[in-house]
Amino acid sequence: MDLKIVHWSIIGVGLGLVGCVLLILAANLALQAADEVSRVTEMFQGFQDGKCKSCHPAIWREWADSMHAKAWLDEVYQAAAKQITDRETKCDQCHAPQPILITGVGNMPKLRDEQREAGVSCLVCHLDAHGAMNGPAASAETYFHANLTNPIYTQPTTLCGTCHGQQSVPEHDQVSSFLNSKFADGDTSCATCHMPVVKRLQSTTSHESIKGRKHTWRGSRSVAQLRRAATVQLEYTDGKAVAKLRSKTGHILPGGTLRTIVLEVTLLASDGTELQKQQISISAEKENRLLPDENRTYTFDIVSATTGDTIKARLIYQLTPDTPEPKRILMVEKTHVVR
């Protein structure tokens, strides 16, 4: 017997077995990858067919009334985006993004091809590459998709920062100023102010209401949110009106580069006649936006004021430079009667 031949035969058989195992592993991995792609596709189809809506009606109603749901269809956004060259790489990807757990938390989002009208949908923040829905602990079980508890939802600022923390897109960078503020040192996150705690049934399979985050993301389109964003104190001494402005937000104010806050001080006669008006604009264009929790004092000369006159300070919010006066939002109003 030729031992060399036997030896090489054994090696050949061994290599053949290893090759078979590798081929089987490769085939299994390919099948698994194909199955995961299929699951992701199935989840998008389920969203389109209303399965998210039918299983999670309470959360769906909150989302459907939010600006996340309107992110793509919003007329203000579409009008602004049309003026941007190469909008698909500078704007659109945050208004109809692919699921960010797939493209990478913190990475610049990628524009999706389908269901753009759904804006920032359930799938954008919760769907992963395996077709599972991620969420906080105690998420209700379901028969349609797998649930995974993901710790990122307990402190979701990093998740939010995927769209709202891109320094290359100043209009969408609120998180950078938050991270540089005192608020980031504690348990405060974006969700603290924009997703308040609410107790409700999470799904149609839930038996008891439990605490969760409200999926409304109230921001610059919410009058109530704007009125909580800042305070004004008004004093008058020796012909000068002093307006002390304080930001109560956890990020730069106003948060968007198109937004403007106007501090307006008006002198009114006792019969209501307007005698004098002065305004100061606060915006990205003016490079004078308020930092988180910043206090700022503005002084106005009102030397013509006499006893019985009224000094009125108003803080007014403009969503865009073209927002007509009737649609501007009054954030704060303070008055002082001259004695």
FENUR-V448059 format. One record per pair of residues at least 12 apart in sequence whose ideal C-beta (glycine too) atoms are under 6 Angstrom apart, sorted by the first residue. I is the first residue (numbers start at 1). GAP is how many residues later the second one is. Records with the same first field share a line. If there is no record, write none. Layout:
I: GAP + GAP
This chain:
36: 94 + 95
39: 92
40: 91
43: 84 + 88
47: 76
51: 93
52: 70
55: 148 + 149
56: 147
58: 142 + 143
59: 156
62: 152 + 153 + 154
63: 152
66: 150 + 151
67: 154
68: 51 + 52 + 149
69: 50
70: 49
71: 24 + 48 + 49
72: 23 + 24 + 44 + 45 + 47
73: 44
88: 23
92: 19
93: 16 + 17 + 18
94: 15 + 69 + 78
96: 16 + 20
97: 12 + 27
98: 12 + 14
99: 24 + 25 + 28
100: 62
101: 27
102: 27
105: 54 + 57
106: 56
132: 14 + 16
133: 12 + 14
134: 14 + 16
135: 18
136: 17
137: 12
140: 62 + 63 + 65 + 66
155: 34
156: 33 + 35
157: 32 + 33
160: 30
161: 14
170: 87
171: 85 + 86
174: 77 + 81
177: 74 + 75
178: 72 + 73
181: 111
183: 67
191: 22
194: 23
195: 18 + 19
196: 18
197: 14
198: 16
199: 12
223: 106
226: 91 + 103 + 105
227: 104
229: 19 + 20
230: 17 + 18 + 101
231: 15
232: 13 + 81 + 83 + 100 + 102
234: 79 + 100 + 102
236: 75 + 100
239: 64
240: 59
241: 24 + 59 + 61 + 70
242: 57
243: 55 + 70
244: 53
245: 51
246: 49
247: 43 + 47
250: 42
251: 41
252: 37
253: 37
257: 27
258: 62
260: 21 + 23 + 58
261: 21 + 56
262: 17 + 19 + 54
263: 17 + 52
264: 15 + 50
265: 13 + 35 + 48
266: 46
267: 35 + 38 + 44
268: 42
269: 40
270: 38
278: 22
280: 18
305: 33
307: 31
309: 29
310: 25 + 27
311: 25
312: 23
313: 21
314: 19
315: 16 + 17
316: 12 + 14
317: 12 + 14
